[in-house]
Amino acid sequence: MSNRLSSLERVELLAPLTPEQRRRLEAEVRTVQVRRGGRVYGPGEASDELFVVRTGVVKLTTTTADAREIILGFVNPGETFGELAAADDGPRDHRAEAHEEAVVCGIPRATLADLIRETPEVGFELNRILGTRLRALRVRVEELLCRSAEVRVARALVDLAEAHGIADAEGVLVPLRLSQRDLANLAGLSRETVNAVLQDLRARSLVEADRRSIRIFQPGRLRALR
C-alpha cells in the first residue's frame, strides 16, 4: 500500500469508500509538498480541489478591509480544508499556507462529486464538516464582537489546546510555533494587547509561551474566564 493511500485511509470524510474507490482515488489525487510559509492557494484562485493534510500543519487566513490578517484556524494531518470546492464553483475567499512544512493531497472537484454520487455517506460527512466549520465561525464572530481582550486570548488558547494540545502531568502542551502576532491574528487584537494579556496570564501561572510551544497549566481556569 502506498503512503499516499495509507494517508487517505485515515481521513474520516473518506472512511465509507470501498477498496476499489480508494485505489481509483489514489490515481487521481495530486500531492504537493509545501515549505513553511508556502502557499497552497489564495483568494481569487479557482476552488477546484478539496485538500487533505498528510503531514505538517496548514494555516487558514483571511484579510480585513484594513489589510489585517485574521487566522481562521489550523489544519492537522488527516484533516481536510477547502471543502467548499465540493459545493461552490466560485473563487477561494481565503488563503491556505503551510504553518509547518507540509504535504497535502488535492482531490479534484469532479472526482469528489463522483464519490458523493456513488457513496452518499461521503456527502453526509462533508455536510457535517461544513456545519461544524460554520458553527465555529459563528462562535468566533461572537467572541470578536462581544468579549474582552483577556477572554478572547484565553478562548484562542483553549481552542488551540483542544485542537492541537498534548495533555501531560503539567497541563496541556500546544506544540505549534506561534508568535505573538499569530495569537493576535487569532484573537483579532493587536500584538501589544496580546503581549499584555499573556504577561498577566503568565503572572497568574496559567500559561507559559515561547516561539516553539505554548504551555497551558490550568485549561479549566482559562475556559472559565468571562
Sequence and secondary structure as in RCSB ss.txt:
>XXXX:A:sequence
MSNRLSSLERVELLAPLTPEQRRRLEAEVRTVQVRRGGRVYGPGEASDELFVVRTGVVKLTTTTADAREIILGFV
NPGETFGELAAADDGPRDHRAEAHEEAVVCGIPRATLADLIRETPEVGFELNRILGTRLRALRVRVEELLCRSAE
VRVARALVDLAEAHGIADAEGVLVPLRLSQRDLANLAGLSRETVNAVLQDLRARSLVEADRRSIRIFQPGRLRAL
R
>XXXX:A:secstr
  HHHHHHHT GGGTT  HHHHHHHHHH EEEEE TT EEE TTS   EEEEEEEEEEEEEEE TTS EEEEEEE
 TT EE GGGGT  S   SEEEEEEEEEEEEEEHHHHHHHHHH HHHHHHHHHHHHHHHHHHHHHHHHHHHS HH
HHHHHHHHHHHHHH EEETTEEEE     HHHHHHHHTS HHHHHHHHHHHHHTTSEEE SS EEES HHHHHH 
 
